[in-house]
Amino acid sequence: MELQSSKRVAVVTGAAKGIGKAIAAAFVQKGMAVVIADLDQAGAVAAAAEFNANGGEALALQVDIAKKADVERLVAQTLSRFGRLDVLVNNAGILSSTPYDTVTEDEWDKVMSVNLRGNFFASSAALRPMVEQGWGRVIFISSLSGRSGGVSAGPAYVASKAALIGIARHLAKKVARDGVTVNVVAPGTTETDILRMYSSEEIAAQKEAILMGRLGKPEEIAETVAFLASDAAAFITGAVIDVNGGMYMG
């Protein structure tokens, strides 16, 4: 593969805000070019503009990761612009807190289509150029819910996040000899807009369960992801790193 850019290039899905944006910011700070991939086109454009205004190199692309054609296009457009794809962070996802006895088929399928199927096909598409160039990093953002069974999350969310761990380990075994690592970061409750879905009582209960007595910060998740994307993590693959302040110890 002919590489057009001397910078490493990272695609971060769901990067218009929250943990995804923090991850993209960490990559920019480390001198990488980033693709801000998000269903929210306006948000992606705004985030990319912010990074570019501060000396970074960012490209905004609208993508619905629930559609295989969209993730294939995402990879193709990244390669067209930069000539390479070094890191994929599968951060995009949707939360479902509907209880097991009321969740509908439609909600179950929607959560799985984004959190599980979409992240798998994005990885499948990104791995092809990584394997060809002999270096790559795929990082899945799972959740404490996928590790522990959840606190306030519903069964669809829990199942989708747990399944990402299995997919990551499967892919890690397939590409380990190709210079590509595949790992998982499982955040605990983090200070993002998603907390609006919970009541103040639910948030307080989760904070109480965290040994450190506080919620996580998006930047703390981002730095863990940035480490896994670096050369320093070259001998780590198929791993799950919990970033939850001691709320769960696997």
Salt bridges, closest charged atoms under 4 A:
GLU50 OE1 - LYS21 NZ 2.81
GLU57 OE1 - LYS7 NZ 3.37
ASP70 OD2 - ARG73 NH2 3.49
GLU72 OE1 - ARG128 NH1 3.10
ASP86 OD2 - ARG84 NE 2.83
ASP193 OD1 - ARG196 NH2 3.70
GLU220 OE2 - ARG214 NH2 2.71
GLU223 OE1 - LYS30 NZ 3.64
ASP231 OD1 - ARG8 NH2 3.06
ASP242 OD2 - ARG147 NH2 2.90
